Amino acid sequence: CTAMIYHSLKPVPAWQIASVPATFVTLGLYSGAAVLLWSNPWRNYEWGVFCSVLAVLPATQKKRYWKAVDGLTLPSGSAAVGLSEGAAVANFEAPHTEQNYLTREFWFQVGRRHRQRLRQVVMLAAFVVAPAAMLAHVVWPAWRLPLAVVSLIGLTVGLLCERWLFFAEARHVVERYYRPDDSDVGPSGQR
């Protein structure tokens, strides 16, 4: 399962959180159930209620995951290279003068306000708008097509933002090679 692949990568502490595989699976179940709801015109109304209630589980898990990620820090420079805690670690000289693959792919900083806005988009689009449209389908079956469009767009936008955040918030221990201390400034001054 893809979730276990991410969870097995020890260099990314954010993916070591115990809820990562469960969240990945419940997001898949929720999105799959929503697509099934709208792809079958004869789907019963109980299925719409089921999908809406099912949205609570991944939403709760994502909030718990984000709380855990916000409290994470990378291991110290000495721990990252396998030395005892408190041992002095310093680069002899800077590894690069320009960005490279490692600094572009594994060293991405998301601003706090930007991260909070994207988290709100995830919660509103995937876990409020989409389930509300699914429940509205139960009450107003004649509005099935517009509600399906609203629900699927909300779900797609929310899950795309969630996936982007999942990777953007994950900090790789390779950062310690480029800056053994806890500063937040990258090799070319980016934050």
N, C-alpha and C positions, 0 to 999 in steps of 0.2 A: 504494500500500500504506500502511496506517495507520502502520506503523513508520517509514516515510520522512517522514511528516508530522511526527511527533514529532521525528525526527532533524533535520529542517530548521529547527526553532525555535531560533534562536540565543540568545534571551534566557534559555533554560533550559540552563545548562552541563551538567547531568547527562544530558540527552538528546543531547548532542553526542558522547558516548562512542561509538566506532566499533562496538561490539558491540550497540548498541540494536536496529537492524533485524534482525540475525541472531537475537538472543534472542527477539524478538517472533515471528519466523517459526517458529523451532524449538519455542517454546511452543505455537503453533497446530498444528504437525504432531503434536506429542506428544499434546495433548489431543484432537485429531481422531482420531488412531489409537486412543486409548483408548475413545472413544465408539463407533467402528466395531467394536472388539473386542467390546464388551458389547451392541451393538445387533443383532448377527447371531448367532443361536444355533448356526449351523453353522460359525462361524469356527474355523479350525484352531488347534492349540496353538502352532504356530510364531509365529502372530501375537501371542500373549500374550508370548512371549519377545522378539519384535521390539519391542513396546511398552515392555517393561521395560528393554531395552537402550537404546532411544531416549530414555528419561528421563535418561540420563547427560548427554547433550548440553546440554539447556537448564539442567540443574542446575549444570553446570560453568560455563556462560555467566553464570548469575545470580550465582554466587559471585565470578566475575571482575568483573562489573559492580558488585556491592556494594563490592568492594575499591577500585575506581576511584572510586565515588561518595564513599566515606569520605575520600578524599584531596582531593576538590574543594573549592575555595573560590570565592565569587563574586568578580568583578573588583572592584577598588577603586572608591570613589566617583568619583574623577577619570576612571578608564577607562570607567566606565559612562556618563558624559556626554560622552565623546569627547575629554577633555583628556589632556595628557601625564601619565605616571605621576608621582605625587608632588605634583601641583597640589592646592592646598587647595580643597575643596568643602564647602560648608555650606549648610543651609537658612536662609533669612531668618527664617522662622517655620514652625511645625509645619503640615503640609498639612491635617491633620484633627484633631479632638478625639475622634472616635469611629472605630470600624472602618468600613471601606467594602468594596465588592466586591473591590478589589485586595488589601487586607490580609487578607480572608477567604480568597480563592481562590488567591492567589499567594504567600502568606507564612505557610506552615504549618510549625510546628516539631514534629518528632517527637523525644521524649525518647530518649536513647541506649539505656537499658534496654528501653524499650517497642519500639524498633526492632529490637533484638537478639532479643527474644522473638518478634516477628512473623516475622523472618527464619528463626528455628528452626521456627516453625509451617509456613512455606512449604516448607522443606527436608524436614521430617518428613512432612507431609501429602501434598504433591504428588510428592515424589521418593523417598520411602521406603515409606510405607504403600500408596499407589496401585500402584507397580510390584511390591511384595511380593504384593499381592492378585492382580495379573495373573500373576505366576509361580506362585502357589499354585493358580490355575485350571488350570495345566498339570498339576500333580501330583494335584489333587483335582477333577476335572471335575464330580463330583456336587454340589459346593458352589458351583456357578457363580453362582446368584442372590445368596446372601449376599456372596460375594466381589465381585460386580459392584457391589453397594450400597456396600460398604466402599471399593472402589477409586474409584468415582465421587464419593462424599462427600469422600474425602481429596483427590482431584484438584480438586474444586470449591472446597473450603475453602482449599487451598494456592494456587490461582490467583487467587481473590478477594483473599486477603491480599497476594499478589505485586503485583496491579494497584493495590491501595490504596497499598502502599509505593512503587510506581513514581511515583505522583503526589505522595504526601506528602513524599517525600525530595527532590523536584525543587524547587530554590530558584530563583526568578525574579529577574532583575536589577532589577526594580522595587523590590525591598527597599532598594536603595541610595538611592532617592529619599526614603524614609522614615527611613533611618539611614545616612548616608554612611560612618560608621566601621564597625568590625567587631563592634560589640556585638550580643548575641543577645537583647536585650529589645525587644519591639515597642512600638507607639504607646500601647497601653493597659496595658503591663506584662506582656503574655503572653509566654511562652517557647515 
